[in-house]
Every structure is written in C-alpha cells, then in structure tokens.
Amino acid sequence: MRRLLPLFTLLLNATALLPASADAQTVAPAEGRAWVLGFADGKTSTHYIVKAKGDMWTPNFRRIDGIETARNGLPLRYLDVAYTAEGDALDFVVTLVYGAFRERLQIAKVRVTPEQPVLVDALAKYGVEPVTLSIVSVPPTLAYPPLATSASGELEIRVDPVAPNAPGYRVVLINHSARALISVQYEFYDAQRKLLSGRRKNERNEPLAEPGQEVAFEITVGKGADGAWHTVDHADFSTVMWEHGGYDGEPRPADMERALALGRRSVLMGALATLRSMRTPSAALARSAFDQFDPSDLGMYNARKAALADLDRLDKSRDTIGLQRWVAESIAELERWLARIDRAVQ
C-alpha cells in the first residue's frame, strides 16, 4: 500500500559548509583530474581521481551479437576497470568477471596519458563492445558537503565530497526501515540549476538495501550545458521506492518502476512457460524463450545476450546433457528473478 511520509531533511556536517576563516577563502585549490570510461554508444562514466589506486565494476556494458560470452559454464556479469597512478599517467587493468565473481579474466593492461586516450578493442574477442579510457582535467573547485533531503524519514542519506577540490560525491544510504529498499530517484543542484538526475537500482530487481543495511556509491558531476564544472549545494532524493510497491515522495518514478517490473514479470512468465514445456532439450526452443526479452531494457538485454551466447556454445558442442542442465539452471534463475519482482511490486 502506498503512503507518503513528510519530507525528511538532513543537514550534514553543517559546520563544514563554510570555510573556517577568511584566510581559507583565499587559498585556491589545485586543478584536479578524472578518468573517463567511454562506451561505443557515446555514453561515459567519469571518476574523479583522489587516490593512487582505485577500481570500479559495472554490469552496464554492451555485448556484441553472435559472439560467445560465457566462460567455463559461467555467464559474463561485469566489466571491471582498475587503475594505478604513475606520474601523470594511469595504468589500467581491464577485466571481465564471470558468475558471482567466481572467475576473472584479465583482458588488457594499458597506460593512458592526458594526451593519449586508449581504445580497449581486445574486449571484442570476448563479445564485449570496445571501451575508451581517457584522462581529463577538472578546473579548481571548492566542494562542501551539500544539503541532502530525503522523501522518507526511514532512509538516512549522507552526501560528502570525495575530496575538498573535487566535483565528485560519495552517497551513503542507510535503510532504517523494516522494508527492503528497491531504488531511489535523485536530483543534484547548484542553486536552482539542476546538474544531474538519476535513479539508483540493481539490474535484475535485487533490493538496493535490505533492512538495516548501508550501501554507498559515488557520483561525479560533469560539465554543465555552459561548459563549466559545478559543485553541488543540494542533493534531493525525491522518490524512495520500497518493496511491495510502497514509496515515499514523487509518484512518477515509482509508477515507472512498477510498470517496468510488471512488464518484466509478464515476459519472465512467458519464458518460464516455454522452458518448462520442453520434454527433450531443444536449443531452438530455449532461444525462443529469451527472444521475448525487451532489448531496450538493459537488464533484460544483458540477460538475453548471455543466454543466447550460452545456447550457441551448447548447440555447437552438441552437449545434450549440458543443455538439459542449463535449462534447469535457467528455470531456477528466472524463478528467483520473478520472486524478486513479486517482492518489489506486490
């Protein structure tokens, strides 16, 4: 049942919002740097450099049609990128992760300089569209902990700069509710200027945070339409979405997530009906189950790609026993996904 709680406002580190003295205002911060992960579709992920070493992983990458992506029977799940600073350069290690972090395959080690981005085209051999790694300069910026507002009194939010002169922020969500947190909608502002908006959630309807759990993620504020880098003075978490269809705040994001989940539910039920109907293993019939997955939905797109790559491998090897086992495992995985959807929206 939906309900709207009063807006709950958290003022974080209020004493740090202003410099300690007039002298502090005259100290210019140093120019910063960020590394950028660029995808073939033009999208980018920017990460402010504050440590000599760092890494990130993402399930949100594009696969190449017709190329096997599974490895040793494990589905490809994540693209992992780690870096080590060496002077002005960054040494990157690009890795593919299979299963639930059960197996890792190093794809490339490359050195990137501010003058020379690097295209990691070795990924294509493994069914992943190449990515570009580059380094960009970030003009001097004085960043302070912004005012953070939450639509729910049961979700504690902290937002802090990753460094004093960085337009990047670490967001910490603490779930004080007895319900699982499914997703949050947020908007970051500089005065009245909206710098960015987004929705944080997991790809296959997994809870973002169970009751009592704390989760964290980082956000880099890129250049605005005016070409300048901006800092955040207000972070508004305007919709907080809970399990069983509950939400606090603005209804539109919650309605969109519910519609997406119910659409997925219908597709998953159809795929399960197809897979369960098999009396003898059939790669063609199994493919038809996953052909129903919507390619415009990234979570379903990646699930379909992984499934079709597995089926191509099993079909070529004529591994009937392996196919039978794969169908049983796929049924179990889709049932778990369907149960998560039911938990999220019903």
Beta strands, then each sheet from edge to edge (+ up, - down):
strand 1: 8-10
strand 2: 32-38
strand 3: 44-48
strand 4: 53-58
strand 5: 76-86
strand 6: 89-98
strand 7: 103-112
strand 8: 118-120
strand 9: 131-138
strand 10: 147-150
strand 11: 155-161
strand 12: 168-175
strand 13: 181-190
strand 14: 193-200
strand 15: 214-220
strand 16: 234-242
strand 17: 247-249
sheet 1: 1+ 10- 16- 13+ 14-
sheet 2: 1+ 10- 16- 17+
sheet 3: 3+ 2- 9+ 8-
sheet 4: 4+ 5- 6+ 7-
sheet 5: 11+ 12- 15+
end
